Each structure stands twice: as structure tokens, then as C-alpha cells.
């Protein structure tokens, strides 16, 4: 399993709208092949920061299956305009099982 980690800095004042849009967008990602689970967490110290954690079966499921899909275009339209700066996404694999 692969863990996708994205730190999302939302433009100040748009947090509520971002959360509403994410509530819609999460159904998109959850429908994708290879999707396992996700969490969106809100930062206590920095109110405009979130972290998105998505478990995928494989890296290919995320990088090619999701990111190269029509569904990703819908995800992008719902969420990408909220970010400043644009998030860096990293992938992690288990050290111990």
C-alpha cells in the first residue's frame, strides 16, 4: 500500500468553502480504482492548513489511474483554486508491516 501525503495551504478566508467543496470531491477520489481510504485533517496551529492522506493500492493507481483520468479534471475544478502555494505531494511506503 502507498500513502499519498499532501499539505494543503488554503487561501485565508476560504477554509469553509474549501471544506464544502472537499465534501463533494471526496466521492470522486473514493470511486477510483486502487483507492483504499483517505483522511483530511485540519491544522490547529495554522488555521488555513490541511493535510490530505490517501491510501492507494499502488503508486500507479494514483499517478496514472487517478491523475490521468477525467475524474481528476473534476477534482481539480473543485479544489485547485483554493491553494496558495500549490501543494507538494509525496508518496510513502511502509517500512514495517
Secondary structure, DSSP 8 states (H G I E B T S, - for coil): -EEEEEEEEB-TT-HHHHHHHHHHHHHHHHTSTTEEEEEEEE-SSSTTEEEEEEEES-HHIIIIIITTSHHHHHHHHHHGGGBSS---EEEEE-S--
